[in-house]
Amino acid sequence: MFTLKYSHSISNLFGFPDSKNSSYIDASANFELMSGLTLGVHAGHQKVTNNANASYTDYKIGLTKDFGGGLSVTGAYIDTNAKDGAYVYQGSTSLSDGRFVLSVTKAF
């Protein structure tokens, strides 16, 4: 139902120079609302050593519907307080903006 995870880098983190000893802490919980429907919540914090502008807190809230036979559908809202410009895709699209994500999963 609850998880708490801590990650620690022993080398530079994701190409950030001089970022050894960066860390990420993740707290998550899942609550079954009714048979086959689960509410999931998450909060995490990335600390990038020697680069405060790249540090951020992220969070997620979502619902997962299990249809049986390994098939499930999840809808989730994901957001972060990452600074504009710290995480961009191809120079213009901010990866730190909040988004709704829909996923379909099939386990075999």
C-alpha positions in Angstrom: 0.0 0.0 0.0 2.8 2.5 0.9 6.3 2.7 -0.5 9.3 5.0 0.3 12.4 4.8 -1.8 15.7 6.7 -1.7 18.1 6.8 -4.7 21.6 8.3 -4.5 24.0 8.9 -7.4 27.7 8.0 -7.0 28.6 9.7 -10.4 27.3 12.7 -12.2 23.6 12.7 -12.6 22.0 12.7 -16.1 24.9 14.6 -17.6 24.9 17.5 -15.1 28.5 18.4 -14.4 29.8 18.2 -10.9 26.6 16.5 -9.6 27.9 13.5 -7.8 25.9 12.7 -4.6 22.6 13.9 -6.0 19.5 12.2 -4.6 15.9 11.4 -5.2 13.3 10.4 -2.6 10.0 8.9 -3.6 6.8 8.4 -1.5 3.9 6.5 -3.1 0.6 5.0 -1.9 -2.2 3.0 -3.6 -5.7 2.7 -2.2 -8.3 0.3 -3.5 -11.5 2.3 -3.8 -13.6 -0.7 -5.0 -12.9 -4.0 -6.7 -10.6 -3.3 -9.7 -10.3 0.5 -9.2 -7.2 1.9 -7.4 -6.3 5.5 -6.5 -2.5 6.0 -6.7 -0.7 9.1 -5.3 3.0 9.9 -5.5 5.4 12.7 -4.4 9.1 12.9 -5.0 12.0 15.3 -4.7 15.1 15.4 -6.9 18.1 17.2 -5.4 20.8 17.9 -8.0 24.1 18.6 -6.2 25.7 22.0 -7.2 22.8 22.8 -9.5 19.8 24.1 -7.5 18.0 25.2 -10.7 17.7 21.5 -11.8 16.3 20.3 -8.4 12.5 19.8 -8.3 9.5 18.2 -6.6 7.1 16.1 -8.6 3.7 14.6 -7.9 1.1 12.4 -9.4 -2.5 11.4 -8.8 -4.2 8.7 -10.8 -6.9 6.1 -11.1 -6.2 2.6 -12.4 -8.9 0.2 -13.6 -8.0 -3.5 -13.7 -10.1 -5.3 -16.3 -8.6 -8.7 -15.5 -6.5 -11.0 -17.7 -3.5 -8.6 -17.2 -5.3 -5.6 -18.8 -5.5 -2.3 -17.1 -6.1 1.4 -17.9 -4.6 4.3 -16.0 -5.4 8.0 -16.1 -3.1 10.3 -14.2 -2.3 13.9 -13.7 1.5 14.5 -13.3 3.1 17.8 -12.4 6.3 19.3 -11.1 7.7 22.6 -9.8 10.8 22.3 -12.0 12.1 25.7 -13.1 11.2 26.8 -16.6 14.2 26.1 -18.9 15.8 23.5 -16.7 14.2 20.6 -18.5 13.3 21.2 -22.1 12.9 19.0 -25.2 14.6 20.1 -28.4 15.2 23.6 -27.1 11.6 24.7 -26.8 9.1 22.3 -25.2 9.1 22.4 -21.4 9.0 19.0 -19.8 8.1 20.5 -16.4 4.5 21.4 -17.3 1.7 19.4 -15.8 0.1 16.8 -18.0 -2.7 14.3 -18.1 -1.4 10.8 -19.1 -3.5 7.9 -20.2 -1.9 4.5 -20.4 -3.1 1.0 -21.4 -1.1 -2.0 -20.0 -1.2 -5.7 -20.8 0.8 -8.1 -18.7 1.6 -11.5 -20.0 
